[in-house]
Amino acid sequence: MNKLLNELCGKYTVPQEAKAAGIYPYYKAISSGQDPVVTMADGHKALMFGSNSYLGLSDDPRLKEAAIAAVQKYGTSCSGSRFLNGTLDIHNELEEKLAKFVGMEEAVTFSTGFQVNLGVVSALGFRGGYTLLDDTDHACIIDGSRLGWSTVYKFKHNDMDALEKKLKACEPDAPKLIVVDGVYSMLGDLVPLPRLTELAEQYNASVMIDDAHGLGVFGKNGAGTANHFGLTDKVDLIMGTFSKSFGSLGGFIAGSHDVINYLKHNSRSLIFSASMTPASVAAASKALDIMQSEPERLEHLWDITRYAWKRFRENGFDINATESPIIPLMVRDTNKALQIVTLAYEQGVFITPVIAPAVPEKDVLIRFALMATHQKEHIDEAVEKLTVIFKELGVIE
């Protein structure tokens, strides 16, 4: 056995150092569903504010029943890619529902959200063209851009003047694809879509929105960020994932018939990956039905979101410019952020740290995320405990 690989990897000791200091925050095992209160593998109970299940559907009995029924009919796996033997009738049915939901002509599903962006951004990165990215875009968008043939430009987060400078640097007649998050997953802010689409039209660029954190949260019945702004007709592609509001696993891209047809025959992460499992497809489809038939779920999410914003601000927290159920509690110090997460967990509050390289050191934060299954009592308890911890560590006064 060649020892070089082990020697190279063995030089990476950051996790071991955090464990030795008692502040390692990752890979904590949970032995229950993603409910407001979760049970950990060691029996410890904690208020869950680290989940992306915005509508609280991941433990909904109706999704479980749909998944079980799909397994009983189709089995546990399609045992192949969508391109070959892995397309079921329920894949096609879900795609038709998704396209209608987000206001596009057609949609195609992938086995994960990461693979959607990896496969779409790379496939549309045409030689001689340009891919323009917000510098806080999700890692899968960045990785997808690295696999394409186009020139990649990054612009400062949500800075439309910076975007325009990059657009001016592009060849006027070359294909240009602007890829942005609808809702940014760490800071909880929205893309300034009205101005962005104006620039796209002015400079003949296409727009793709990664709406992983917008679907189920913004727009009519959760139809997403473009719907929220009334600008669906100005957007070329809408991407979504099923691991957030849909309570499942997988993802999709929606757009025009011509673009989806091209992607179905050229996106490598679609063609060369096994398709979504029957259980995941059925669960996502049921979630979409519930999303549209139970608007009160979304209304409650926004009620508690506004309540949480108010409570944190009243207690002196810096929650930046969030506009969503993603609430960044700014810490701006990695060691303190890891200490906060550890202390909060000990007191029964599950939250997650966001540290470099996900964000610069100056923007290190605690990510506090809400679900429609939370109640004000859950928020009150968490805010009170976190206030004490943040004050003890000198993060707030």
N, C-alpha and C positions, 0 to 999 in steps of 0.2 A: 504493500500500500504506500502510495506517495504521501509523504508527510507535509508537503508544502501547503496544500489546501487547509489542513487543520491548523498549521502555524499561522497562516494569513488570517483565518477567521478567529483564531484564538487571541489575536491582538485586540479584538473588540471586546472590551470589558465593561462598557457603560451599564448594562443591566445588572451585572454582578455587583458593581459598586453601589447601585441604587438599592439592591436587595440587602447588602451589608449595612447600609444606612437605615434600613427599615422603611424606605419610601418608594419601593417599586410598585407602580399602580396597575400593571397590565395582566392580562390573562387570568383574571379572577373567575373562578368557576361558579356558575349559577345553576341551581337545581329546580327552578320553577320557570313559569312563563314570564314574558316581559310586562308584568303588571305594575301598578303604582308602588307596591311593596313586593320585593323579590326575596326569595330564600336562597342563600348561598350554599355551596356544597358542604360547608362546615356547620350549617345550621343557623348562621348569622343572618338576621333580617335587615333589609335596608330599603329606604325610599329610593325608587329608581328615577334618577334624573339624568341618566346617561344614554337613554334609548332614542332611536330614530323612529319609533313607532308612533308617529304624530297623532294618528287617529285612534290609537289603542286597539288596532285590529289583529295584532299578531297572536293574541291568545283568545280571539273571539270564537265561540263554539261553532258558529256557522262556517267559518273558514276551515276549522278542523274537520267538520262533517264533509265539506266539499272535497277536501284533500283525501280523506279516507275513501270516499266514493270513487274518486279518480284512480286511486291505487287499486281498488277492487276491480275496476273495469279494465284499466290499461297496464297495470303492473307498476313497478317502482322506477323504471327507467325506460327511455326510448331506445337506448343502446345504439345511438348513432346521431349524426348531425342532421339539422333541418334540411340540408342540401340533398341528403340521401334518404335514409329510412326513418328519420326522426321527426317528421311532421305528422301530428295528430289533427283530427278535426277540431279539437278544442284549442289548439294553437291558432288555427285560422279564425275561429270564432272570437277568441280574445283579441286578436289583432284588428278585426273589424270593429269591435267595441271601442278599442283604444283610439283608433283613427277618428271615429266619430266624436269621442269624448274630448279630444284635444283640438278638433277642428281641422284635421288634415285628411288628404285623400287616402293614404295608405299607411300601414305600420308593419313592422316585423320585430319579433321578439328574439332576444339573446338569452343565454343562460345566466349571465350576471350583468349588472349595470356597468361594472368596470369594462367588461368585454364589449359593451355597446360603444363606449367612447373610444376604446382602443381600436376597434374595427372600423368605426365610421370616420373618425378624424384621420386615420392613416389612409383609408381608401379614397377619401376626398382631398388628400394632400397631393394634388396633381403636379407633375413636373412643370416647372416654369410658373407655378402659381404661388399663392401666399396663404398661410394660416396665421391668423391674428388672435392672440390669447391674452385675457386678463391675467396679470401676474399672480393672482391668487386662485386661478382655476384649479379644479381637482387634479390630483396626480394622474388619473387615468387619461385625462385630456392631454396633459403634457406628454405622457408616454405615447399616446396615439400620434401626436404631432411629430415625435422623434422617428416614428416608423414610416412616415409619409415622405414624398419627394419634394414637397413645396418648401419655400423659404418660410421660416417661422419668426414672427415678430411678437414680442410681449409688450404690453402697455401697462402703465401704473393702474392699480385697482380702481375701477369705476371712474377713471379720469378720461372723459370723452375728448378733451383737447389732446391728450397724449395719444388716444386712438386715432384721431384725425391726422396727426403728424405721421403715424405709421402708414395710414392709408395713402397719404400723399407720396410716401416713399415707394409705393408699389407701382408696377407698370399698369397704366390705365386699363388696358384691354385684357390683362391676365386674370384668371380666376382667383377670387379672394373669398376666404371663409373666416368669418368672425365667430369664435366659439367662446361662450360665456356661461357662467352659472346663472340660473334664474334667481336663486336664493343662495347666498354664500354660506357654506356649511359651518364655518368657524365663527364668523362675526354676525351672522344672521341678517345681513343687509341685502337689499335687492339690487339687481342690475338696473341702471337708469335706461330702461328700454326705449322710451320715447325718443330720446336724443340719439341713442345708438342706432335705431332703425332709420332715423333721418340721415345719419352719416352713411349707413350702408346703402341707402338709395342713391345718395349723392355720388358715392364713389363706386357704384356698381358692384357691391359686395353681397355675399349671402350671409345669413345669420343662423347659427345653431345655438339653441338654449339647452343646457344641461339642467333639467328641472327636477332632479332627484329630490331636492328638499322643498320644491314648490308645489308639486302635484299633491293633492289632498289637503293642501294648506291655503293656497291662494286661488282666486278665481271662482266662478260659479260652480258650486258643488265640488270645489277642489280641482278645477280644470287647469290650473297652473298660472304661471307668471304672465305669459302672453295674453291669456284670457283676462287676467286681472287688470292689465293695462289697456285691454281692448285692441291689441295689436297682433292678433294671430295671423292676419292676412299679410303682415309685414315680416313674418318670420318664416324661414325656409325649412327648418328642422327642429323638432322638439324631442328631446331625449328624456326618458323616465326610468326609474328603477323600482322594483317591487319590494325591496328590502326596507323601505321606510313606511310610508302611509299605507301601502298595499299589504303589509303583513306577510310577505312571502319572500321569494328569491327569484331573481331574473331581472330583465330590463327590456326596453324597446326603443326604437327610433321611429318617428313618424314624419312624413313629408309628402312630396308629390309622388305620383305613380312612377315617373321616370327615374327619380332619385332612388326610391326604394327598390325598384327593379335592378338598378345598377349595383346597389349595396348587397342585394341578395345573391349576386353572382360575382362579387369582387371583395367583399369584406371577409378577411381571413379568419377573424375571431368568431364569425358566424359559421362559415363553411367548414372550418376544421375543429369545431367544438361540439360536444354532445349537446343536444337540445334541452330546453327546460324540462324538468321531470313533470309527469302528469299531475302530481300533487301540487307542485308549485304553480302550474298553470291554472288549475282549478281554484286554488286559494286566491290567486291574484284576480281572477275573474269574479269570484264572489265578493271580494273587497271592493271592486269597481262598482258592482251592483249596490252594495251598502252605502258607498260613498255618495251615490246619486240619489238614493232613496231616504237617507237619514241626514238631512242638512243640519239638524240639531246637534249632531256630533261635532261638526266643524264650528258651529256657533259657540259651543261650550269651550272648545279649544281656544278660540279667540277671547272669550270672557276671562279664562284663567291666565291667558298670555298677558293681557292688559293688566290684570291684577298683579301678576308676578313682576312686571316692569315697575309698577308703582311701588310695591313693597321693597324691592331691591334699591330703587332710587331713594326712597325715604330713609333707608338705613345706611346711605352713604356709599353704595357700591357704584363703580364705574362700569356700566353695561354698554358702553360705546354707542354705536348708532343702529342697534338692532331694530329690525322691523318685523320680526317673526317670533315663533315659539323657541327659536334658538337664542339663548341669552348668554353672551360672553361676559364672564366676571373677570375683569382685567386684573392681572396680578403683576405682570411685567418682570417676573423673576422666577427662573426655572426651579430652583431649590424650594422656594416658598410654595410654588404651585404644587409640587409633589408632596410637600408637608401637609398642605391643605387637604388634598385628596385623601391622604392617609388618615388624618385626624377626623375628617368627615365620615369616612367609612367606619371608623371605630365607633362613631356616634350614630351610625345607622343612616347615612346619606351617601348614596352612590352617585358620584359625579366623575367627570373625566378631565384630565389635563391636556392642554394643547401646547406643545413645546416645539422648539426647533428640531428638525427643519420644517415642520408643518407651518410654523410662523416664525418671524424674526424674534430674537430674544426680547426686544423692546415691546413685543405684542403678545408675550406669553399670557395665557388665560385659562380659566376654568370654563368648560362648556356645560351649561345647565340647560337641558332640553325638556320640553313639556309634551305630555300626551293627553288626549281627550279624556282619558280615564282618571286623570288627576283631579283632585278636589282642592278647594282653597285651604283646607286644613293641612293637606300634604305640603303645600307651598309655605304656609306659615311656619310649620315645624322646621322645614329645611332652611328658610331664611333666618330664623332665630338662631339655629345652631351654627350656620355659616357666618353670621354676623359676629358671634363670639370668637370663632376661629380666626377670621380675617383681622379682627382687632388685636387678638393675642400676637399675631405675627406682624402687626404694624402695616398691613396692606390698606386698611381703612381706619379712620380716626374714631 
